[in-house]
Amino acid sequence: MPVNWRDHIVSTPDVLHGKPRIKGTRIPVSLILGYLASGMSAEEITDEFPDLTKEHIAACLDYARDLSDFEAAM
C-alpha cells in the first residue's frame, strides 16, 4: 500500500518538543518504529493504540526510509 508519510506525520515545536508524531495524536514516530524493531506486528501495535491505523504504521516506515536516503551536503 503506497503511503505518503507527509499526509500522516507532523512535527510542531509545541507538541512533544517537535518530535515527529502521527498527525492528530501525541504518538511519536520513534515509538512505532521501536515497536516494529522489537518484533511487534502492525496488528499488535494497532491493538495497543486504537487511534492508529495500518496506514499510519506504513507512513512511519516510509518516513524512516526517506531519512535513511538523506544525503548531507559536503
C-alpha positions in Angstrom: 0.0 0.0 0.0 1.8 3.2 -1.1 1.6 5.9 1.6 3.0 9.4 1.5 4.3 9.9 5.1 3.8 13.7 4.7 0.0 13.1 4.8 0.3 11.4 8.3 3.3 12.7 10.1 3.8 16.2 11.6 6.3 17.9 13.7 5.4 21.1 15.7 7.6 22.7 18.4 4.6 22.9 20.8 3.9 19.1 20.9 6.4 16.6 22.1 9.2 19.2 21.7 9.0 18.9 18.0 9.5 15.2 17.7 7.8 13.7 14.6 4.4 12.2 15.5 1.3 10.9 13.9 -1.0 13.8 12.9 -3.8 14.3 15.4 -2.1 12.3 18.2 0.8 12.5 20.6 2.2 9.2 19.4 5.8 9.7 18.3 7.1 8.0 15.1 10.0 6.7 17.1 7.7 4.7 19.4 6.1 3.0 16.5 9.4 2.3 14.8 10.7 0.9 18.1 7.8 -1.5 18.4 8.3 -2.7 14.9 12.0 -3.2 15.5 11.2 -5.2 18.6 9.2 -7.6 16.5 5.6 -6.4 17.1 3.3 -6.7 14.2 1.1 -3.9 12.8 -1.9 -5.6 14.3 -0.4 -5.7 17.7 0.5 -2.1 17.5 -3.0 -1.0 16.4 -4.4 -3.2 19.2 -2.3 -1.2 21.7 -3.1 2.1 20.1 -6.7 2.1 18.7 -6.2 5.6 17.2 -3.6 4.2 14.8 -4.2 2.5 11.5 -2.0 0.3 9.4 -1.7 3.3 7.1 -0.1 5.3 9.9 2.4 2.5 10.5 3.2 2.3 6.8 3.8 6.1 6.9 6.3 5.7 9.7 8.2 3.2 7.7 8.1 5.5 4.6 9.4 8.3 6.8 12.3 6.2 8.1 13.1 5.2 4.5 13.2 8.9 3.5 15.5 9.7 6.4 17.9 6.9 5.5 18.1 8.2 1.9 19.1 11.7 3.1 22.5 12.8 1.9 24.3 15.5 3.8 25.8 18.3 1.8 29.6 18.4 1.9 
